[in-house]
């Protein structure tokens, strides 16, 4: 996609379009605007009781933008049950550009100094577009998602786009809506000005869960 860079990608997100590749070895990039879209209503985010216990235990140390490119690489790597991914080199480069411009962010979960999980996505206005997550330790990506939602709620975001729905995301209250309904939510969200850094790093799990409840 010669001539297609961070500026053009942001314009696509503003229109409700996102990029994908057939697989990580295919150099082509496709733009999608599916008939149905996955979203998580931030004020209806559900944390399973067993996961809330794990969050309170502070099993993981969670950071923000500590190693964005590494998180993307982990998301692109094959894993059990996900031998192939849609993240190819052109997509890696595009999100690297967005990160440098302050529009793409990562959350990292560490255990005993090792990166064991995380996620990344795109921030635009009051919308956050979750792109991918990975886990090398039980519950690591789930804890990262809880931290993400707390951060989005504290920062005044109104839309968390998950693109597609999985059984994993359904446990947190993700739902499928039509393209038209999504575009309406997106238009409203883009009027906002979300602050991804409104929530400080270093909150305990108990403080994090309390912040989600208080902003519900």
mmCIF file of the C-alpha atoms, coordinates in Angstrom:
data_MODEL
# 
_entry.id   MODEL 
# 
loop_
_atom_site.group_PDB 
_atom_site.id 
_atom_site.type_symbol 
_atom_site.label_atom_id 
_atom_site.label_alt_id 
_atom_site.label_comp_id 
_atom_site.label_asym_id 
_atom_site.label_entity_id 
_atom_site.label_seq_id 
_atom_site.pdbx_PDB_ins_code 
_atom_site.Cartn_x 
_atom_site.Cartn_y 
_atom_site.Cartn_z 
_atom_site.occupancy 
_atom_site.B_iso_or_equiv 
_atom_site.pdbx_formal_charge 
_atom_site.auth_seq_id 
_atom_site.auth_comp_id 
_atom_site.auth_asym_id 
_atom_site.auth_atom_id 
_atom_site.pdbx_PDB_model_num 
ATOM 1   C CA . UNK A 1 1   ? 0.000   0.000   0.000  1.00 0.00 ? 1   UNK A CA 1 
ATOM 2   C CA . UNK A 1 2   ? 2.411   2.603   -1.269 1.00 0.00 ? 2   UNK A CA 1 
ATOM 3   C CA . UNK A 1 3   ? 1.700   6.091   0.044  1.00 0.00 ? 3   UNK A CA 1 
ATOM 4   C CA . UNK A 1 4   ? -0.497  4.728   2.831  1.00 0.00 ? 4   UNK A CA 1 
ATOM 5   C CA . UNK A 1 5   ? 0.813   5.854   6.213  1.00 0.00 ? 5   UNK A CA 1 
ATOM 6   C CA . UNK A 1 6   ? -0.264  6.819   9.709  1.00 0.00 ? 6   UNK A CA 1 
ATOM 7   C CA . UNK A 1 7   ? -2.339  9.799   8.562  1.00 0.00 ? 7   UNK A CA 1 
ATOM 8   C CA . UNK A 1 8   ? -4.312  7.699   6.095  1.00 0.00 ? 8   UNK A CA 1 
ATOM 9   C CA . UNK A 1 9   ? -4.776  4.929   8.653  1.00 0.00 ? 9   UNK A CA 1 
ATOM 10  C CA . UNK A 1 10  ? -6.242  7.347   11.190 1.00 0.00 ? 10  UNK A CA 1 
ATOM 11  C CA . UNK A 1 11  ? -8.623  8.618   8.520  1.00 0.00 ? 11  UNK A CA 1 
ATOM 12  C CA . UNK A 1 12  ? -9.727  5.014   7.974  1.00 0.00 ? 12  UNK A CA 1 
ATOM 13  C CA . UNK A 1 13  ? -10.413 4.524   11.672 1.00 0.00 ? 13  UNK A CA 1 
ATOM 14  C CA . UNK A 1 14  ? -12.454 7.724   11.697 1.00 0.00 ? 14  UNK A CA 1 
ATOM 15  C CA . UNK A 1 15  ? -14.615 6.188   8.938  1.00 0.00 ? 15  UNK A CA 1 
ATOM 16  C CA . UNK A 1 16  ? -15.012 2.899   10.792 1.00 0.00 ? 16  UNK A CA 1 
ATOM 17  C CA . UNK A 1 17  ? -12.500 1.001   8.654  1.00 0.00 ? 17  UNK A CA 1 
ATOM 18  C CA . UNK A 1 18  ? -9.560  -1.054  9.951  1.00 0.00 ? 18  UNK A CA 1 
ATOM 19  C CA . UNK A 1 19  ? -6.688  -2.982  8.307  1.00 0.00 ? 19  UNK A CA 1 
ATOM 20  C CA . UNK A 1 20  ? -5.946  -6.698  8.256  1.00 0.00 ? 20  UNK A CA 1 
ATOM 21  C CA . UNK A 1 21  ? -3.750  -9.127  6.359  1.00 0.00 ? 21  UNK A CA 1 
ATOM 22  C CA . UNK A 1 22  ? -4.533  -12.692 5.298  1.00 0.00 ? 22  UNK A CA 1 
ATOM 23  C CA . UNK A 1 23  ? -1.616  -13.896 7.395  1.00 0.00 ? 23  UNK A CA 1 
ATOM 24  C CA . UNK A 1 24  ? 1.667   -12.608 8.790  1.00 0.00 ? 24  UNK A CA 1 
ATOM 25  C CA . UNK A 1 25  ? 3.627   -13.705 5.687  1.00 0.00 ? 25  UNK A CA 1 
ATOM 26  C CA . UNK A 1 26  ? 1.290   -12.050 3.164  1.00 0.00 ? 26  UNK A CA 1 
ATOM 27  C CA . UNK A 1 27  ? 2.575   -8.535  2.293  1.00 0.00 ? 27  UNK A CA 1 
ATOM 28  C CA . UNK A 1 28  ? -0.875  -7.268  1.298  1.00 0.00 ? 28  UNK A CA 1 
ATOM 29  C CA . UNK A 1 29  ? -3.110  -5.202  3.592  1.00 0.00 ? 29  UNK A CA 1 
ATOM 30  C CA . UNK A 1 30  ? -6.902  -5.125  3.311  1.00 0.00 ? 30  UNK A CA 1 
ATOM 31  C CA . UNK A 1 31  ? -9.298  -2.528  4.691  1.00 0.00 ? 31  UNK A CA 1 
ATOM 32  C CA . UNK A 1 32  ? -12.450 -3.860  6.348  1.00 0.00 ? 32  UNK A CA 1 
ATOM 33  C CA . UNK A 1 33  ? -15.789 -2.380  7.352  1.00 0.00 ? 33  UNK A CA 1 
ATOM 34  C CA . UNK A 1 34  ? -17.738 -5.514  8.342  1.00 0.00 ? 34  UNK A CA 1 
ATOM 35  C CA . UNK A 1 35  ? -21.520 -5.799  8.504  1.00 0.00 ? 35  UNK A CA 1 
ATOM 36  C CA . UNK A 1 36  ? -21.274 -6.493  12.245 1.00 0.00 ? 36  UNK A CA 1 
ATOM 37  C CA . UNK A 1 37  ? -18.874 -5.090  14.807 1.00 0.00 ? 37  UNK A CA 1 
ATOM 38  C CA . UNK A 1 38  ? -17.787 -6.149  18.273 1.00 0.00 ? 38  UNK A CA 1 
ATOM 39  C CA . UNK A 1 39  ? -17.848 -3.558  21.060 1.00 0.00 ? 39  UNK A CA 1 
ATOM 40  C CA . UNK A 1 40  ? -17.594 -3.508  24.849 1.00 0.00 ? 40  UNK A CA 1 
ATOM 41  C CA . UNK A 1 41  ? -19.859 -0.996  26.562 1.00 0.00 ? 41  UNK A CA 1 
ATOM 42  C CA . UNK A 1 42  ? -17.505 0.512   29.143 1.00 0.00 ? 42  UNK A CA 1 
ATOM 43  C CA . UNK A 1 43  ? -20.265 1.117   31.680 1.00 0.00 ? 43  UNK A CA 1 
ATOM 44  C CA . UNK A 1 44  ? -21.340 -2.546  31.393 1.00 0.00 ? 44  UNK A CA 1 
ATOM 45  C CA . UNK A 1 45  ? -17.897 -4.146  31.535 1.00 0.00 ? 45  UNK A CA 1 
ATOM 46  C CA . UNK A 1 46  ? -18.106 -7.427  33.442 1.00 0.00 ? 46  UNK A CA 1 
ATOM 47  C CA . UNK A 1 47  ? -15.185 -8.842  35.406 1.00 0.00 ? 47  UNK A CA 1 
ATOM 48  C CA . UNK A 1 48  ? -15.604 -12.538 36.262 1.00 0.00 ? 48  UNK A CA 1 
ATOM 49  C CA . UNK A 1 49  ? -15.270 -13.149 39.991 1.00 0.00 ? 49  UNK A CA 1 
ATOM 50  C CA . UNK A 1 50  ? -12.261 -15.457 39.600 1.00 0.00 ? 50  UNK A CA 1 
ATOM 51  C CA . UNK A 1 51  ? -10.440 -12.822 37.539 1.00 0.00 ? 51  UNK A CA 1 
ATOM 52  C CA . UNK A 1 52  ? -11.240 -10.077 40.052 1.00 0.00 ? 52  UNK A CA 1 
ATOM 53  C CA . UNK A 1 53  ? -9.482  -12.200 42.672 1.00 0.00 ? 53  UNK A CA 1 
ATOM 54  C CA . UNK A 1 54  ? -6.411  -12.415 40.439 1.00 0.00 ? 54  UNK A CA 1 
ATOM 55  C CA . UNK A 1 55  ? -6.430  -8.643  39.902 1.00 0.00 ? 55  UNK A CA 1 
ATOM 56  C CA . UNK A 1 56  ? -6.571  -8.029  43.671 1.00 0.00 ? 56  UNK A CA 1 
ATOM 57  C CA . UNK A 1 57  ? -3.581  -10.319 44.215 1.00 0.00 ? 57  UNK A CA 1 
ATOM 58  C CA . UNK A 1 58  ? -1.413  -8.008  42.046 1.00 0.00 ? 58  UNK A CA 1 
ATOM 59  C CA . UNK A 1 59  ? 0.150   -11.033 40.426 1.00 0.00 ? 59  UNK A CA 1 
ATOM 60  C CA . UNK A 1 60  ? 1.317   -8.935  37.479 1.00 0.00 ? 60  UNK A CA 1 
ATOM 61  C CA . UNK A 1 61  ? 3.056   -5.607  37.242 1.00 0.00 ? 61  UNK A CA 1 
ATOM 62  C CA . UNK A 1 62  ? 1.261   -3.637  34.520 1.00 0.00 ? 62  UNK A CA 1 
ATOM 63  C CA . UNK A 1 63  ? 2.932   -0.850  32.539 1.00 0.00 ? 63  UNK A CA 1 
ATOM 64  C CA . UNK A 1 64  ? 1.921   1.495   29.730 1.00 0.00 ? 64  UNK A CA 1 
ATOM 65  C CA . UNK A 1 65  ? 3.857   1.929   26.474 1.00 0.00 ? 65  UNK A CA 1 
ATOM 66  C CA . UNK A 1 66  ? 6.941   0.354   28.010 1.00 0.00 ? 66  UNK A CA 1 
ATOM 67  C CA . UNK A 1 67  ? 7.741   -1.749  24.931 1.00 0.00 ? 67  UNK A CA 1 
ATOM 68  C CA . UNK A 1 68  ? 5.108   -1.175  22.242 1.00 0.00 ? 68  UNK A CA 1 
ATOM 69  C CA . UNK A 1 69  ? 6.980   -2.852  19.327 1.00 0.00 ? 69  UNK A CA 1 
ATOM 70  C CA . UNK A 1 70  ? 7.658   -5.947  21.430 1.00 0.00 ? 70  UNK A CA 1 
ATOM 71  C CA . UNK A 1 71  ? 3.976   -6.263  22.323 1.00 0.00 ? 71  UNK A CA 1 
ATOM 72  C CA . UNK A 1 72  ? 3.029   -6.077  18.639 1.00 0.00 ? 72  UNK A CA 1 
ATOM 73  C CA . UNK A 1 73  ? 5.626   -8.730  17.816 1.00 0.00 ? 73  UNK A CA 1 
ATOM 74  C CA . UNK A 1 74  ? 4.247   -11.026 20.515 1.00 0.00 ? 74  UNK A CA 1 
ATOM 75  C CA . UNK A 1 75  ? 0.721   -10.507 19.173 1.00 0.00 ? 75  UNK A CA 1 
ATOM 76  C CA . UNK A 1 76  ? 1.955   -11.421 15.689 1.00 0.00 ? 76  UNK A CA 1 
ATOM 77  C CA . UNK A 1 77  ? 3.776   -14.561 16.847 1.00 0.00 ? 77  UNK A CA 1 
ATOM 78  C CA . UNK A 1 78  ? 2.115   -17.987 16.574 1.00 0.00 ? 78  UNK A CA 1 
ATOM 79  C CA . UNK A 1 79  ? 0.696   -19.448 19.764 1.00 0.00 ? 79  UNK A CA 1 
ATOM 80  C CA . UNK A 1 80  ? -1.325  -22.496 20.773 1.00 0.00 ? 80  UNK A CA 1 
ATOM 81  C CA . UNK A 1 81  ? -4.740  -22.239 19.169 1.00 0.00 ? 81  UNK A CA 1 
ATOM 82  C CA . UNK A 1 82  ? -3.555  -19.273 17.089 1.00 0.00 ? 82  UNK A CA 1 
ATOM 83  C CA . UNK A 1 83  ? -0.962  -20.612 14.711 1.00 0.00 ? 83  UNK A CA 1 
ATOM 84  C CA . UNK A 1 84  ? -1.498  -17.757 12.282 1.00 0.00 ? 84  UNK A CA 1 
ATOM 85  C CA . UNK A 1 85  ? -2.226  -14.051 12.746 1.00 0.00 ? 85  UNK A CA 1 
ATOM 86  C CA . UNK A 1 86  ? -3.220  -11.100 10.590 1.00 0.00 ? 86  UNK A CA 1 
ATOM 87  C CA . UNK A 1 87  ? -0.290  -8.891  11.643 1.00 0.00 ? 87  UNK A CA 1 
ATOM 88  C CA . UNK A 1 88  ? 2.256   -8.672  8.823  1.00 0.00 ? 88  UNK A CA 1 
ATOM 89  C CA . UNK A 1 89  ? 5.264   -6.387  8.389  1.00 0.00 ? 89  UNK A CA 1 
ATOM 90  C CA . UNK A 1 90  ? 3.360   -3.484  6.734  1.00 0.00 ? 90  UNK A CA 1 
ATOM 91  C CA . UNK A 1 91  ? 0.853   -3.510  9.604  1.00 0.00 ? 91  UNK A CA 1 
ATOM 92  C CA . UNK A 1 92  ? 3.673   -3.603  12.165 1.00 0.00 ? 92  UNK A CA 1 
ATOM 93  C CA . UNK A 1 93  ? 5.185   -0.532  10.513 1.00 0.00 ? 93  UNK A CA 1 
ATOM 94  C CA . UNK A 1 94  ? 1.874   1.340   10.379 1.00 0.00 ? 94  UNK A CA 1 
ATOM 95  C CA . UNK A 1 95  ? 1.163   0.844   14.077 1.00 0.00 ? 95  UNK A CA 1 
ATOM 96  C CA . UNK A 1 96  ? 4.731   1.790   14.880 1.00 0.00 ? 96  UNK A CA 1 
ATOM 97  C CA . UNK A 1 97  ? 4.083   5.115   13.134 1.00 0.00 ? 97  UNK A CA 1 
ATOM 98  C CA . UNK A 1 98  ? 0.829   5.586   15.051 1.00 0.00 ? 98  UNK A CA 1 
ATOM 99  C CA . UNK A 1 99  ? 2.639   4.881   18.303 1.00 0.00 ? 99  UNK A CA 1 
ATOM 100 C CA . UNK A 1 100 ? 5.292   7.495   17.510 1.00 0.00 ? 100 UNK A CA 1 
ATOM 101 C CA . UNK A 1 101 ? 2.483   9.990   16.864 1.00 0.00 ? 101 UNK A CA 1 
ATOM 102 C CA . UNK A 1 102 ? 0.802   9.191   20.178 1.00 0.00 ? 102 UNK A CA 1 
ATOM 103 C CA . UNK A 1 103 ? -2.209  7.385   18.700 1.00 0.00 ? 103 UNK A CA 1 
ATOM 104 C CA . UNK A 1 104 ? -1.296  3.770   19.475 1.00 0.00 ? 104 UNK A CA 1 
ATOM 105 C CA . UNK A 1 105 ? -0.665  2.422   22.955 1.00 0.00 ? 105 UNK A CA 1 
ATOM 106 C CA . UNK A 1 106 ? 0.267   -0.815  24.648 1.00 0.00 ? 106 UNK A CA 1 
ATOM 107 C CA . UNK A 1 107 ? -0.254  -2.310  28.068 1.00 0.00 ? 107 UNK A CA 1 
ATOM 108 C CA . UNK A 1 108 ? 2.284   -4.829  29.307 1.00 0.00 ? 108 UNK A CA 1 
ATOM 109 C CA . UNK A 1 109 ? 1.944   -7.460  32.033 1.00 0.00 ? 109 UNK A CA 1 
ATOM 110 C CA . UNK A 1 110 ? 5.168   -8.503  33.748 1.00 0.00 ? 110 UNK A CA 1 
ATOM 111 C CA . UNK A 1 111 ? 5.845   -11.376 36.109 1.00 0.00 ? 111 UNK A CA 1 
ATOM 112 C CA . UNK A 1 112 ? 9.178   -11.622 37.880 1.00 0.00 ? 112 UNK A CA 1 
ATOM 113 C CA . UNK A 1 113 ? 10.680  -9.240  35.341 1.00 0.00 ? 113 UNK A CA 1 
ATOM 114 C CA . UNK A 1 114 ? 9.447   -11.147 32.278 1.00 0.00 ? 114 UNK A CA 1 
ATOM 115 C CA . UNK A 1 115 ? 6.868   -9.910  29.772 1.00 0.00 ? 115 UNK A CA 1 
ATOM 116 C CA . UNK A 1 116 ? 4.049   -12.463 29.961 1.00 0.00 ? 116 UNK A CA 1 
ATOM 117 C CA . UNK A 1 117 ? 1.079   -10.691 28.379 1.00 0.00 ? 117 UNK A CA 1 
ATOM 118 C CA . UNK A 1 118 ? -0.296  -7.495  26.966 1.00 0.00 ? 118 UNK A CA 1 
ATOM 119 C CA . UNK A 1 119 ? -2.355  -5.760  24.347 1.00 0.00 ? 119 UNK A CA 1 
ATOM 120 C CA . UNK A 1 120 ? -2.254  -2.784  22.009 1.00 0.00 ? 120 UNK A CA 1 
ATOM 121 C CA . UNK A 1 121 ? -4.699  -0.556  20.196 1.00 0.00 ? 121 UNK A CA 1 
ATOM 122 C CA . UNK A 1 122 ? -5.416  2.806   18.634 1.00 0.00 ? 122 UNK A CA 1 
ATOM 123 C CA . UNK A 1 123 ? -6.732  5.922   20.354 1.00 0.00 ? 123 UNK A CA 1 
ATOM 124 C CA . UNK A 1 124 ? -8.688  8.535   18.426 1.00 0.00 ? 124 UNK A CA 1 
ATOM 125 C CA . UNK A 1 125 ? -10.948 11.100  20.080 1.00 0.00 ? 125 UNK A CA 1 
ATOM 126 C CA . UNK A 1 126 ? -13.044 9.270   22.646 1.00 0.00 ? 126 UNK A CA 1 
ATOM 127 C CA . UNK A 1 127 ? -12.697 5.926   20.888 1.00 0.00 ? 127 UNK A CA 1 
ATOM 128 C CA . UNK A 1 128 ? -10.207 3.153   21.499 1.00 0.00 ? 128 UNK A CA 1 
ATOM 129 C CA . UNK A 1 129 ? -9.790  0.413   18.912 1.00 0.00 ? 129 UNK A CA 1 
ATOM 130 C CA . UNK A 1 130 ? -8.449  -2.755  20.509 1.00 0.00 ? 130 UNK A CA 1 
ATOM 131 C CA . UNK A 1 131 ? -6.234  -4.495  17.980 1.00 0.00 ? 131 UNK A CA 1 
ATOM 132 C CA . UNK A 1 132 ? -4.691  -7.590  19.529 1.00 0.00 ? 132 UNK A CA 1 
ATOM 133 C CA . UNK A 1 133 ? -3.576  -9.180  22.773 1.00 0.00 ? 133 UNK A CA 1 
ATOM 134 C CA . UNK A 1 134 ? -1.291  -12.021 23.802 1.00 0.00 ? 134 UNK A CA 1 
ATOM 135 C CA . UNK A 1 135 ? -0.697  -14.149 26.867 1.00 0.00 ? 135 UNK A CA 1 
ATOM 136 C CA . UNK A 1 136 ? 2.242   -16.308 27.901 1.00 0.00 ? 136 UNK A CA 1 
ATOM 137 C CA . UNK A 1 137 ? 0.865   -16.889 31.389 1.00 0.00 ? 137 UNK A CA 1 
ATOM 138 C CA . UNK A 1 138 ? -2.649  -17.679 32.609 1.00 0.00 ? 138 UNK A CA 1 
ATOM 139 C CA . UNK A 1 139 ? -4.851  -14.572 32.937 1.00 0.00 ? 139 UNK A CA 1 
ATOM 140 C CA . UNK A 1 140 ? -2.142  -12.132 31.785 1.00 0.00 ? 140 UNK A CA 1 
ATOM 141 C CA . UNK A 1 141 ? -4.058  -10.777 28.785 1.00 0.00 ? 141 UNK A CA 1 
ATOM 142 C CA . UNK A 1 142 ? -7.283  -10.712 30.805 1.00 0.00 ? 142 UNK A CA 1 
ATOM 143 C CA . UNK A 1 143 ? -5.638  -8.589  33.491 1.00 0.00 ? 143 UNK A CA 1 
ATOM 144 C CA . UNK A 1 144 ? -4.319  -6.284  30.755 1.00 0.00 ? 144 UNK A CA 1 
ATOM 145 C CA . UNK A 1 145 ? -7.886  -5.862  29.475 1.00 0.00 ? 145 UNK A CA 1 
ATOM 146 C CA . UNK A 1 146 ? -9.146  -4.951  32.955 1.00 0.00 ? 146 UNK A CA 1 
ATOM 147 C CA . UNK A 1 147 ? -6.395  -2.333  33.221 1.00 0.00 ? 147 UNK A CA 1 
ATOM 148 C CA . UNK A 1 148 ? -7.299  -1.022  29.763 1.00 0.00 ? 148 UNK A CA 1 
ATOM 149 C CA . UNK A 1 149 ? -10.972 -0.566  30.645 1.00 0.00 ? 149 UNK A CA 1 
ATOM 150 C CA . UNK A 1 150 ? -10.084 1.229   33.887 1.00 0.00 ? 150 UNK A CA 1 
ATOM 151 C CA . UNK A 1 151 ? -7.785  3.539   31.926 1.00 0.00 ? 151 UNK A CA 1 
ATOM 152 C CA . UNK A 1 152 ? -10.404 4.252   29.254 1.00 0.00 ? 152 UNK A CA 1 
ATOM 153 C CA . UNK A 1 153 ? -13.110 5.000   31.804 1.00 0.00 ? 153 UNK A CA 1 
ATOM 154 C CA . UNK A 1 154 ? -10.832 7.310   33.760 1.00 0.00 ? 154 UNK A CA 1 
ATOM 155 C CA . UNK A 1 155 ? -9.820  9.055   30.542 1.00 0.00 ? 155 UNK A CA 1 
ATOM 156 C CA . UNK A 1 156 ? -13.356 9.817   29.374 1.00 0.00 ? 156 UNK A CA 1 
ATOM 157 C CA . UNK A 1 157 ? -13.534 7.375   26.462 1.00 0.00 ? 157 UNK A CA 1 
ATOM 158 C CA . UNK A 1 158 ? -16.973 6.279   25.326 1.00 0.00 ? 158 UNK A CA 1 
ATOM 159 C CA . UNK A 1 159 ? -16.224 3.502   22.811 1.00 0.00 ? 159 UNK A CA 1 
ATOM 160 C CA . UNK A 1 160 ? -14.114 0.339   23.028 1.00 0.00 ? 160 UNK A CA 1 
ATOM 161 C CA . UNK A 1 161 ? -14.099 -1.339  19.633 1.00 0.00 ? 161 UNK A CA 1 
ATOM 162 C CA . UNK A 1 162 ? -13.089 -5.019  19.667 1.00 0.00 ? 162 UNK A CA 1 
ATOM 163 C CA . UNK A 1 163 ? -13.676 -5.439  15.907 1.00 0.00 ? 163 UNK A CA 1 
ATOM 164 C CA . UNK A 1 164 ? -14.840 -9.047  16.212 1.00 0.00 ? 164 UNK A CA 1 
ATOM 165 C CA . UNK A 1 165 ? -16.369 -11.098 19.015 1.00 0.00 ? 165 UNK A CA 1 
ATOM 166 C CA . UNK A 1 166 ? -14.743 -14.119 20.631 1.00 0.00 ? 166 UNK A CA 1 
ATOM 167 C CA . UNK A 1 167 ? -15.911 -16.319 23.487 1.00 0.00 ? 167 UNK A CA 1 
ATOM 168 C CA . UNK A 1 168 ? -13.057 -14.791 25.502 1.00 0.00 ? 168 UNK A CA 1 
ATOM 169 C CA . UNK A 1 169 ? -14.438 -11.266 25.006 1.00 0.00 ? 169 UNK A CA 1 
ATOM 170 C CA . UNK A 1 170 ? -18.051 -12.291 25.564 1.00 0.00 ? 170 UNK A CA 1 
ATOM 171 C CA . UNK A 1 171 ? -17.145 -13.124 29.170 1.00 0.00 ? 171 UNK A CA 1 
ATOM 172 C CA . UNK A 1 172 ? -16.459 -9.413  29.669 1.00 0.00 ? 172 UNK A CA 1 
ATOM 173 C CA . UNK A 1 173 ? -19.731 -8.244  28.139 1.00 0.00 ? 173 UNK A CA 1 
ATOM 174 C CA . UNK A 1 174 ? -18.656 -7.762  24.534 1.00 0.00 ? 174 UNK A CA 1 
ATOM 175 C CA . UNK A 1 175 ? -21.560 -7.666  22.116 1.00 0.00 ? 175 UNK A CA 1 
ATOM 176 C CA . UNK A 1 176 ? -22.134 -7.566  18.383 1.00 0.00 ? 176 UNK A CA 1 
ATOM 177 C CA . UNK A 1 177 ? -23.863 -4.576  16.807 1.00 0.00 ? 177 UNK A CA 1 
ATOM 178 C CA . UNK A 1 178 ? -24.681 -3.647  13.239 1.00 0.00 ? 178 UNK A CA 1 
ATOM 179 C CA . UNK A 1 179 ? -22.423 -1.543  11.066 1.00 0.00 ? 179 UNK A CA 1 
ATOM 180 C CA . UNK A 1 180 ? -24.867 1.383   11.161 1.00 0.00 ? 180 UNK A CA 1 
ATOM 181 C CA . UNK A 1 181 ? -25.139 1.248   14.943 1.00 0.00 ? 181 UNK A CA 1 
ATOM 182 C CA . UNK A 1 182 ? -21.361 1.118   15.211 1.00 0.00 ? 182 UNK A CA 1 
ATOM 183 C CA . UNK A 1 183 ? -20.874 4.092   12.913 1.00 0.00 ? 183 UNK A CA 1 
ATOM 184 C CA . UNK A 1 184 ? -23.308 6.101   15.030 1.00 0.00 ? 184 UNK A CA 1 
ATOM 185 C CA . UNK A 1 185 ? -21.402 5.239   18.220 1.00 0.00 ? 185 UNK A CA 1 
ATOM 186 C CA . UNK A 1 186 ? -18.135 6.079   16.486 1.00 0.00 ? 186 UNK A CA 1 
ATOM 187 C CA . UNK A 1 187 ? -19.338 9.500   15.329 1.00 0.00 ? 187 UNK A CA 1 
ATOM 188 C CA . UNK A 1 188 ? -20.317 10.392  18.881 1.00 0.00 ? 188 UNK A CA 1 
ATOM 189 C CA . UNK A 1 189 ? -17.078 9.040   20.333 1.00 0.00 ? 189 UNK A CA 1 
ATOM 190 C CA . UNK A 1 190 ? -14.941 11.034  17.903 1.00 0.00 ? 190 UNK A CA 1 
ATOM 191 C CA . UNK A 1 191 ? -16.437 14.233  19.323 1.00 0.00 ? 191 UNK A CA 1 
ATOM 192 C CA . UNK A 1 192 ? -14.721 13.428  22.612 1.00 0.00 ? 192 UNK A CA 1 
ATOM 193 C CA . UNK A 1 193 ? -11.109 13.826  23.686 1.00 0.00 ? 193 UNK A CA 1 
ATOM 194 C CA . UNK A 1 194 ? -10.014 10.747  25.576 1.00 0.00 ? 194 UNK A CA 1 
ATOM 195 C CA . UNK A 1 195 ? -6.942  10.974  27.807 1.00 0.00 ? 195 UNK A CA 1 
ATOM 196 C CA . UNK A 1 196 ? -5.135  7.635   27.823 1.00 0.00 ? 196 UNK A CA 1 
ATOM 197 C CA . UNK A 1 197 ? -2.872  8.770   30.651 1.00 0.00 ? 197 UNK A CA 1 
ATOM 198 C CA . UNK A 1 198 ? -5.538  10.076  33.054 1.00 0.00 ? 198 UNK A CA 1 
ATOM 199 C CA . UNK A 1 199 ? -5.057  7.010   35.235 1.00 0.00 ? 199 UNK A CA 1 
ATOM 200 C CA . UNK A 1 200 ? -1.632  6.816   36.887 1.00 0.00 ? 200 UNK A CA 1 
ATOM 201 C CA . UNK A 1 201 ? 0.522   3.715   36.649 1.00 0.00 ? 201 UNK A CA 1 
ATOM 202 C CA . UNK A 1 202 ? 1.151   1.689   39.750 1.00 0.00 ? 202 UNK A CA 1 
ATOM 203 C CA . UNK A 1 203 ? -2.361  1.394   41.173 1.00 0.00 ? 203 UNK A CA 1 
ATOM 204 C CA . UNK A 1 204 ? -2.974  -1.729  43.210 1.00 0.00 ? 204 UNK A CA 1 
ATOM 205 C CA . UNK A 1 205 ? -5.485  -4.244  41.927 1.00 0.00 ? 205 UNK A CA 1 
ATOM 206 C CA . UNK A 1 206 ? -7.950  -3.208  44.618 1.00 0.00 ? 206 UNK A CA 1 
ATOM 207 C CA . UNK A 1 207 ? -7.620  0.457   43.623 1.00 0.00 ? 207 UNK A CA 1 
ATOM 208 C CA . UNK A 1 208 ? -8.059  -0.457  39.973 1.00 0.00 ? 208 UNK A CA 1 
ATOM 209 C CA . UNK A 1 209 ? -11.252 -2.419  40.577 1.00 0.00 ? 209 UNK A CA 1 
ATOM 210 C CA . UNK A 1 210 ? -12.570 0.405   42.741 1.00 0.00 ? 210 UNK A CA 1 
ATOM 211 C CA . UNK A 1 211 ? -11.891 2.928   39.977 1.00 0.00 ? 211 UNK A CA 1 
ATOM 212 C CA . UNK A 1 212 ? -13.908 0.850   37.511 1.00 0.00 ? 212 UNK A CA 1 
ATOM 213 C CA . UNK A 1 213 ? -16.817 0.632   39.949 1.00 0.00 ? 213 UNK A CA 1 
ATOM 214 C CA . UNK A 1 214 ? -16.730 4.339   40.782 1.00 0.00 ? 214 UNK A CA 1 
ATOM 215 C CA . UNK A 1 215 ? -16.891 5.359   37.138 1.00 0.00 ? 215 UNK A CA 1 
ATOM 216 C CA . UNK A 1 216 ? -19.656 2.907   36.212 1.00 0.00 ? 216 UNK A CA 1 
# 
